[in-house]
């Protein structure tokens, strides 16, 4: 469906950052702008799906090239 354009290290970083931001949402319930932690959904989703729409628009990829 979508072309894979997120490499392994990039994918791991995105998942960790996304989980950390979402954890902040639950760990700091009295934070004034708590909803900003929900931005973590974006890196988590792009890491889990191995595709980034912004990378596609810019023609970028962090996946290693395959050699035959």
C-alpha positions as CSV (number, residue, x, y, z in Angstrom):
1,X,0.0,0.0,0.0
2,X,2.7,2.5,1.1
3,X,6.3,2.4,0.1
4,X,8.7,1.6,2.9
5,X,10.9,4.7,3.4
6,X,11.9,4.5,7.1
7,X,15.1,2.6,7.9
8,X,15.8,0.5,11.0
9,X,17.5,3.1,13.2
10,X,15.0,5.8,12.2
11,X,12.2,3.4,12.9
12,X,13.5,2.6,16.4
13,X,14.0,6.2,17.3
14,X,10.5,7.1,16.1
15,X,8.9,4.3,18.2
16,X,10.9,5.3,21.3
17,X,10.1,9.0,21.0
18,X,6.4,8.3,20.2
19,X,6.1,6.0,23.3
20,X,7.9,8.5,25.5
21,X,5.6,11.4,24.4
22,X,2.5,9.2,24.9
23,X,3.8,8.1,28.4
24,X,4.1,11.8,29.2
25,X,0.4,12.3,28.4
26,X,-0.5,9.7,31.1
27,X,2.2,10.6,33.6
28,X,1.5,14.3,33.8
29,X,-2.3,14.6,34.0
30,X,-2.2,18.1,35.5
31,X,0.1,19.5,32.8
32,X,-1.3,22.7,31.3
33,X,-0.8,21.8,27.6
34,X,-1.1,18.0,28.2
35,X,-2.6,17.5,24.8
36,X,0.7,18.3,23.1
37,X,2.0,14.9,24.3
38,X,-0.5,13.3,21.8
39,X,1.8,14.5,19.0
40,X,3.6,11.2,19.9
41,X,1.0,9.3,17.9
42,X,2.6,10.6,14.7
43,X,6.2,9.2,15.2
44,X,4.8,6.1,16.7
45,X,2.5,5.4,13.7
46,X,5.2,6.2,11.1
47,X,7.7,4.0,13.0
48,X,5.3,1.0,13.2
49,X,4.2,1.4,9.6
50,X,7.7,2.0,8.3
51,X,6.5,4.7,6.1
52,X,6.6,8.5,6.4
53,X,4.3,10.7,4.2
54,X,6.7,13.7,4.6
55,X,9.6,11.6,3.4
56,X,7.5,10.5,0.4
57,X,6.7,14.2,-0.5
58,X,10.4,15.1,-0.2
59,X,11.6,12.0,-2.1
60,X,13.7,10.9,0.9
61,X,14.3,7.4,2.3
62,X,16.4,6.1,5.2
63,X,16.1,2.5,4.1
64,X,19.4,0.9,3.0
65,X,19.7,0.3,-0.8
66,X,19.5,-3.3,-1.9
67,X,22.2,-4.8,-4.1
68,X,21.6,-7.8,-6.3
